């Protein structure tokens, strides 16, 4: 029978968007190892070691720390569906696209979202959280650590203190920050933290690391109603991931677990502080180059995330044309704007394996050339020179 389909040959890209990031060859190699049964003793050992490594990256001693089978959105679902029961009031902090998504999910699970809004590109003021908690009996406060629609890094220490003074739980979205910036789960007393594997952890998408505090687990176990999702029910997942006799829940992807195992090994071999410094240094060089080219950064000064920089597209420049040429001529992918910044911003990611000096200089050089050819006035070498000066 004639084979009408070509051999699978996706192009090799330099991934400098909001995720996924480039994957280390060691991780790809790990994914090629044999698939085994979902209760195979060797797989269970690997699962235990993944839990141990995730606790180090989350900076927590929480027992219930594991990767949910699903992307970062599944992590968000798991964090919310296990806690929220119909009628629960949830304080949702919105300063970008993913805060809006949390609000949507709260409503889908029967919760009542109480909204605190800040302009896209700015941080959420702690005093607004304090005021809202005093006025309402809130079960959960939800906030995004790094809002990838704007590149804002939200300070958590003061807000966590405010939430701890109440009976509410604190939930933090660290999809973009875990592995690229400190996530102080225990130090700040954060109750639920979820993330994703394809950003600063530089693994393929498909798993969502998550951790629950003892306080959060106690609330889950005292629910009046069953968790609305069987697939994401922590009560059931706990029996598969923890304890003496493991109980089947679903068939996890062994290949993705192998990938996460190797990816976490790479993170810890580099060292968390060294990794954070690498992300910071490369982000500073990128920002210096963009500013030298006369481009405006969207995120509030002093609160710009090291793993994602959102930059305003100059007037008269085509978003689609520039991103298309970057992909075709340089093999570079960057992200377009989301929500209110759709067509108005580029999102440049320097996450995990993609956060390198060579990538910073490459994207600045490419943008200089393409912008100049599109009619934007920029002196050749301006951005690259400014970035190089940062490294020196």
N, C-alpha and C positions, 0 to 999 in steps of 0.2 A: 504494500500500500504506500502510495506516495506521501511523503511528509511535506505538507504545504507551509509549515511554520519554520522560521529561521531559528538558529541557535540563539539562546538568550545572551545578549551582550549589552547590558546597560552601560552608558558612558561613565567614565571616571570623572567626578566633579570635585571641585574645591568648595566645600559646603560652608559658606559664611553667611547663612541666613539665621532665622530664629530657631533652628532645629529641623532636621537632625544635624548632628555634627559628623565630621569624618571619624571613621572607626579604625582603631589600631589593628594591624595585621594579626597580632596575637589573639584578638577577640574573634576575628574571622576564622582563624585556625581552630580555636576552641569549639566553634559551632560545627565544625566538620567531624567532631568525635561522635561515636555511635550513640544513637537513641536507645534508651533502656526503659523498663517499665516504670510507671509512676510511683510504685512502692518499692523499687529496687533499693537494696541497702546502700549501694554506692551513690545513688541519686539522693537518698535521704541524708547521707553524710555531706554531700555538696550543698544541699539546702541548709543544713545546720551552719555550715561555714559562711554561706551567703548572709544568713541572719547575723552572725557574729561580725562580719565586715560592715554590714549596713548600720549596725549599732554604732560603730566607730565613725562612720561618715555622718550619720544623723547626730552624733554626740549625745547618745542616750543609753540608758540601761533598761529601757522598756522591754518587757518580755515580748509583747505583740509588735514585732518589727519584722516585716517580710515584704516580698514583692507581689503585688496583685497581678494576676494574669490579665493584661490589657494595657493600653496606652495611658498616658497621663490623665486623660479624661476619665478613664476607669478608676484611677486613683482618686480623682475628685468625687466621682460617684460613690466610691466606697467610704470616703471620709464623711460624706453627708448622709447617705442612706442608712448607715448604722446608728447614727445619733438622732436624726430627726424623726419625730412622730407627728401625726396630724395635729395642727394647732400650735406647735412649738414656735416661739419667736426667735428668729435668728438675725443677728446684727451683721449685715454684709457691707464691707468697706469696698467702695467702687471708685477706682481712679484709672480704669482702663478696661479693655475687652474681656479679660478673664474674670474680673470682679462681676461683670454683667452675667457671665456664664454661671458663676456660683449662684447668683440670684435666681436664675432660671431653674437650676436644679433644686434649690430650696423649695420653690413653688411646686415643682413636679412631685416632691415627696410630701406635700401637704403642710409644709412649714409656712410661717408668716415672715417674709423678709422685711426687716427694718433697715432702711438704706442710709448709709453715710456716704456722701459723694465729695470727691475732690476733683478739680479739673484734670483732664488727661494730661499727663506729663508732670504732675505734682504728687507729693506724698500725702497720705491721709493724716490730718492733725490728731494727735492723741487726745486733746481736749474734747474733740467731737465724740470720741469713743467714750470718754468718761461721762459726758453729759447724757448720752443715750443709755448707758448702763444704769445710771441713777434713776432715769425716768421710766424704764421698762424692766420687766422680769425676763431677762434674756437667757436662753439656754446655751447659745453658741455665738461666738464672735468669729467671723471668717475674714481673712485678709490675704492678699497676694504679696509674697516677698519680693519677687522680681516680676514686674508687669512687662511681658515681652511685647506688648503693643506700643509701649512708649519708652522702654529702657529705664524705668524708674526703679530704684532699689529702696524699698520701704524699711525704715528703722523699726525694730521690733521690741527693743528693751522696755521703753516706757509704756507702750501699749500692753505688753505682757504683764507688767506690774499692775496696771489698771484692771485688767481682766482678773488677775489673781486675787484682787481685793473683793471680787464678787463671787457668786456661785457659778458663773458661766464658764464654759470651756472655750479654749482658744484653738482655732484651726488655722494653719498656715500652708499656703500653696508655695512649695519650693521647687516646682517643676523645672524652672530655669536656673535656680541658684545652687542646688545640691551638687557638691563636687567642685564648685567654682568660687564659692563664697561661704564663710562660716554659717552653719545652721546650728544654733545653740539651743537644741531641744530641751535638755534638762536644765541648763543654766537659766533659761528664760521661763521655764515652766510651761512650755507649749504642750497642749494635750494631744493634738492630732496634726501630723505633718505628712504630706504626700509629695511625691515627685514623679520623675519619669527617667527612663534609661538613656534616651537619645540625645540629651543635651550635654551638660558638663560631665556626665559619666561616660560619654562617647561609646555607647553600645547601640545596637539596632533598636528601633522602637518596638514596643510590645509588652513591656513590663512597667509597673508603677510601684516603686518602693513606698512603703507607708509605715508609720509607727503610731501607736496609741498609748497614752499614759494609763496608769492604773485607774485613775479617776474616770477617764473616758470609758475604759473597759467595764468598770462597775456600772456606769450608766447604761451601757449597751445591754448588759446582762439583766438589768432591772426594767427593761422596756415592757410596756403594757401590750404592745403589738409585735408580731413577728417583723423582722427586718424585711422591707418590701422587695429586696433583691435576693434570690437564692444564691446566685453566682458570687455576690459580693458580701455575703453575710459573714462577718468576722467570727461569730459563734461557731460556724461550720468550718471556716478556713483554719481556725485555731487547731482543730482536731487533726487537720492534715499537716500543718506546719510544725506543731509543737506537741510535747508529751511523749510518753513511752510508746504506746501503740498508735501508730498513724492510721487515720481513717480516710478512705477515698472520698474526695469531693468533686474534683474534675481532673481531666488529663492536662496537666501543665505542659508547656513547651520546654522539653529538656534542652533543646538547642539554645533557646533564649536564656535559660538558667545558666548553661555553660558560659554563654557570652557575658552575662552579668558577673558571674564568678571571676572570670578573667579580667573584666573591666574594673571591678573593685580591687583586685590584686594590683593592677597598674596604678590606680589612684593611691592606694596605701603605700606602694613602693616609692612613688614620687614623694609622698608625705603631704598631708593636708595643707600645712602652712606654706610649703614650697609651691604647691599647686595654686593656692589662693594668690600668692605673690606673682606667679606667672600670669594669671588672668588680669591682675591689677596693672602690671607693667605694660602688657600688650594693649590693654584698653586705653591707658594714658597716652601711649604713642599714637594710637588710632585717632583719639579725640584731638590731639595736638595737630595731626595732619589735616583732619577735616576742618578744624577752625582756621588753620593757616590758608586753606583754600577758600575761606569766606563762607563756609557752610554752617548752618545753625543746628545745634543739637536740641532735641525736643525735651529731654528729661531735665528736671530741675537741677540747677547747679548744686554740687555737693551731694547729690543723691542719684548719681548716674551709675547704673549697673555695669560691672566690669565685663560681663559676658554678652551684653546686648546693647548696641548703640543705635538709637533712632535718630535719623538726620532728616531735616526738612528738604524736600526737593526744590531746587531753585525755580523761580517763576519762568515759564516758557520752556522748561525741560520736560521731555516725555518720560514718565515713569517706566512704561512698558518697553519703550525703545532702548533705554539705557540698560535695564535689567536683561532684556533679550540679547543685546550685544555682549554684555558681560558673560552670559552663558555660552553664546556661540563662539566668540573670539578668544575668551580666556578660560572657559570652563568653570567660571565662578558663579555660584548661586548666592544672591542676597534676597532678602524678603521685601515684599511690598507692605504698604501700610494697612492696618486693620481699623474697622469702625470709622471714627471721625477723621482718621488719618489716611483712609483709603485713597490712593492716588496722590497723596501729599507727602509721603515719607518713605524712606528706605530704612530697612532694619538690618544692620550688619552684626552678625554674631561672631564672637570669638570664644567658642565653647570647647572645653576639653581638648581633644587632639587638634582641633582647628585653631586654637589660640596659640599662634606662633608669630615670631618676628617676621619671617618670610611672608606669611599671609597678610600681615598688616601692610608691609611695603608693597606687596603685589596689588592689593585692592586699591590702595591710594594711587599708585601709578596708573592703574586701569581707569579709575574714576577721573583722574586729571585729563587723560587723553580723550575719553568719551565725552566728558562735559565740554572740553574745549572744542571738539568737533561739532558739538550741538549748539554752539554759540555762547556758552558761558565763559566769561573771561577769567582765566586762571593761568598764572605763569608756570610753565613746565618745571616740574621738580619741587614746587612749593610744598605740597603735602608730604612728599617723601622726605624732603630735607628736615621738616619740622619733626617728623616721627623719628628720623635717624638721630636727631639731636637729643630726643628723649632717651633713647637707648644709650647714648654716650654719657 
